[in-house]
């Protein structure tokens, strides 16, 4: 069992800490509720040589050790890029918590194996979590977005409300169907289409989760350090 300490921002009280647990972690893909949006993402990946997924939605298992709160990750090769998503996990009582995340992915390796391309890169999580019970009634209105550093300037990269991604309850059911022995999965939700459809290999990413009802947000930035790809 993998455990980690999460800083939680509750309603009407000071920030607290919860121990979240995982006996597995999934990076979901092609999870858009709108099939046109899903096809748009598939076309983005086809430009990079990524084959059509084995099923839609798709589930790619990764090690929980790939999750990080660091503000810098190191990658091998210069063809990696971020994907803004939500991440969800539970404590020992089964209470769910959510934060912003980047399913950073190796695009070169993705043409060979999507599963391995997910496993090889660290996944950056927000520094604080929200209790899902606090946002469940207006879940679809929560917005996630990202921007990337491009030619020295910040460029809007992805944006959309969670109504565009499959509901977390449906995704967790898919995870359970895929592996019935998993009782406490961590889940990366799957992403949104890129605003202009062009994948960016960037040196920095900033991602934001905004709750317009409770008027709060989670912002996380991280740098990408490229190391040489040597045989």
C-alpha positions in Angstrom: 0.0 0.0 0.0 1.3 3.5 -1.0 0.5 6.3 1.4 1.2 10.0 1.3 0.3 13.1 3.3 -2.0 15.6 1.5 -2.6 19.1 2.6 -6.4 19.6 2.5 -8.2 23.0 2.3 -11.6 22.4 4.0 -14.6 24.7 4.2 -14.8 27.1 7.1 -11.7 25.9 8.9 -7.9 26.0 8.7 -5.9 23.8 6.4 -5.3 20.3 7.6 -3.5 17.1 6.6 -4.9 13.8 5.6 -3.2 10.5 4.8 -4.2 9.3 1.4 -3.8 5.7 0.4 -3.4 3.8 -2.9 -2.9 0.2 -3.9 -2.6 1.2 -7.5 -2.7 4.2 -9.8 -4.3 4.7 -13.2 -3.8 7.4 -15.8 -7.0 7.4 -17.7 -7.2 8.5 -21.3 -9.9 9.4 -23.9 -12.3 10.3 -21.1 -14.2 13.2 -22.7 -18.0 13.1 -22.3 -18.3 14.6 -25.8 -17.1 12.0 -28.3 -16.2 14.9 -30.7 -13.7 16.1 -28.1 -12.3 12.6 -27.7 -11.8 12.3 -31.5 -10.1 15.7 -31.5 -7.6 14.5 -28.9 -7.0 11.2 -30.9 -6.3 13.3 -34.0 -3.8 15.5 -32.0 -2.0 12.3 -31.0 -2.1 10.8 -34.5 0.0 13.8 -35.6 2.7 12.5 -33.2 2.4 8.9 -34.5 0.4 7.6 -31.6 -1.9 4.7 -32.7 -5.7 4.6 -32.1 -6.3 3.5 -28.5 -7.1 -0.1 -27.7 -10.5 1.0 -26.2 -12.3 4.3 -25.3 -11.9 5.3 -22.6 -8.5 3.7 -21.9 -6.8 2.9 -18.6 -3.0 2.9 -18.2 -1.6 1.6 -14.9 1.4 3.5 -13.5 3.4 3.2 -10.3 2.2 5.5 -7.5 5.8 6.4 -7.1 5.5 8.5 -10.3 3.4 11.0 -8.4 5.2 14.1 -7.2 4.7 17.6 -5.6 8.1 18.8 -6.7 8.2 22.1 -8.7 10.7 20.5 -11.1 10.8 17.2 -13.0 13.6 15.7 -15.1 12.9 13.9 -18.3 14.9 12.0 -20.9 14.7 13.5 -24.3 13.0 16.7 -25.5 9.7 15.3 -26.7 7.6 15.3 -23.5 4.6 17.5 -22.7 2.0 18.2 -20.0 -1.6 17.2 -19.8 -3.8 19.0 -17.4 -6.2 16.7 -15.4 -7.7 16.2 -12.0 -6.3 13.6 -9.6 -8.4 11.9 -7.0 -7.6 9.5 -4.2 -9.1 8.5 -0.8 -8.2 8.3 2.8 -8.6 5.1 4.9 -12.2 6.0 5.6 -13.0 6.1 1.9 -13.4 9.9 1.8 -12.2 11.2 -1.6 -10.0 14.2 -2.2 -9.2 16.0 -5.5 -6.5 18.3 -6.8 -5.0 19.6 -10.1 -2.5 17.4 -11.9 -0.4 17.0 -15.0 -0.1 13.6 -16.6 3.3 14.5 -18.1 3.9 12.1 -21.0 6.8 11.1 -23.2 5.4 11.6 -26.8 8.3 9.8 -28.5 7.8 6.7 -26.4 4.0 7.0 -26.8 4.3 6.0 -30.5 5.7 2.6 -29.2 3.7 2.1 -26.0 1.2 4.5 -24.4 1.5 2.6 -21.1 5.2 2.9 -21.0 5.1 6.6 -22.0 2.8 7.3 -19.0 5.0 5.3 -16.6 8.3 6.9 -17.6 7.4 10.5 -16.6 6.6 12.0 -13.2 3.1 13.2 -12.6 2.9 16.6 -10.9 0.1 17.1 -8.3 -1.2 20.3 -6.8 0.1 21.3 -3.3 -3.3 21.2 -1.8 -6.5 19.1 -2.1 -10.2 19.7 -1.8 -12.6 17.3 -0.2 -14.8 15.9 -3.0 -17.9 16.0 -0.7 -17.4 19.8 -0.6 -17.6 20.2 -4.4 -19.7 17.2 -5.5 -22.9 19.2 -6.0 -21.2 21.6 -8.4 -18.5 19.2 -9.7 -19.2 19.9 -13.4 -18.6 23.7 -12.9 -15.1 23.3 -11.7 -12.6 24.4 -14.3 -9.1 23.2 -15.1 -6.6 24.9 -17.3 -2.9 25.1 -18.2 -0.5 27.3 -19.9 3.0 26.5 -21.1 6.2 28.6 -21.7 6.7 29.0 -25.4 9.4 31.3 -27.0 9.8 33.1 -23.7 6.0 33.8 -23.2 3.2 32.0 -21.4 0.8 30.5 -23.9 -2.7 29.3 -23.0 -2.6 25.5 -23.6 -5.8 23.8 -22.3 -9.0 24.9 -20.6 -12.4 23.5 -19.8 -14.9 22.6 -17.1 -15.0 19.1 -15.5 -18.4 18.6 -17.3 -16.2 17.8 -20.3 -14.5 14.9 -18.6 -16.2 11.7 -17.4 -17.5 11.9 -13.9 -15.1 10.6 -11.2 -17.6 8.0 -10.0 -17.9 6.5 -13.5 -14.1 6.5 -13.9 -13.6 4.8 -10.6 -16.1 2.1 -11.6 -14.0 1.5 -14.8 -10.9 1.1 -12.7 -12.6 -1.4 -10.5 -13.9 -3.4 -13.5 -10.3 -3.4 -14.9 -8.8 -4.8 -11.7 -11.3 -6.0 -9.1 -8.5 -6.5 -6.6 -7.8 -2.8 -6.4 -9.6 -1.2 -3.4 -8.0 2.2 -3.2 -6.9 3.5 -6.6 -5.3 6.8 -7.3 -6.8 8.3 -10.5 -5.6 10.7 -13.1 -8.7 11.7 -15.0 -7.7 12.1 -18.7 -7.2 15.4 -20.3 -8.8 18.1 -22.5 -8.0 19.0 -26.1 -5.2 21.5 -26.7 -6.5 24.9 -27.6 -4.9 25.1 -31.0 -4.3 21.4 -31.4 -0.5 21.7 -31.4 1.5 19.7 -28.8 4.1 21.9 -27.1 7.4 20.6 -25.8 7.9 23.1 -23.1 10.3 24.0 -20.3 7.6 25.0 -17.8 3.9 24.5 -17.2 1.4 26.2 -14.9 -1.9 24.5 -14.2 -5.0 25.8 -12.3 -8.1 24.3 -10.8 -10.8 26.9 -10.2 -14.0 26.5 -8.2 -16.3 29.4 -9.2 -19.0 28.5 -6.7 -16.7 28.5 -3.6 -14.4 31.1 -5.1 -11.1 29.4 -4.6 -8.4 27.8 -6.8 -5.4 25.5 -6.7 -2.4 26.7 -8.8 0.7 24.6 -9.5 3.8 25.4 -11.6 6.6 23.2 -12.5 9.8 23.2 -14.6 10.9 20.5 -17.0 14.6 19.7 -17.2 15.6 17.8 -20.2 18.4 15.2 -19.9 20.2 13.6 -22.9 18.7 10.5 -24.4 21.7 8.2 -24.6 21.8 4.6 -25.8 
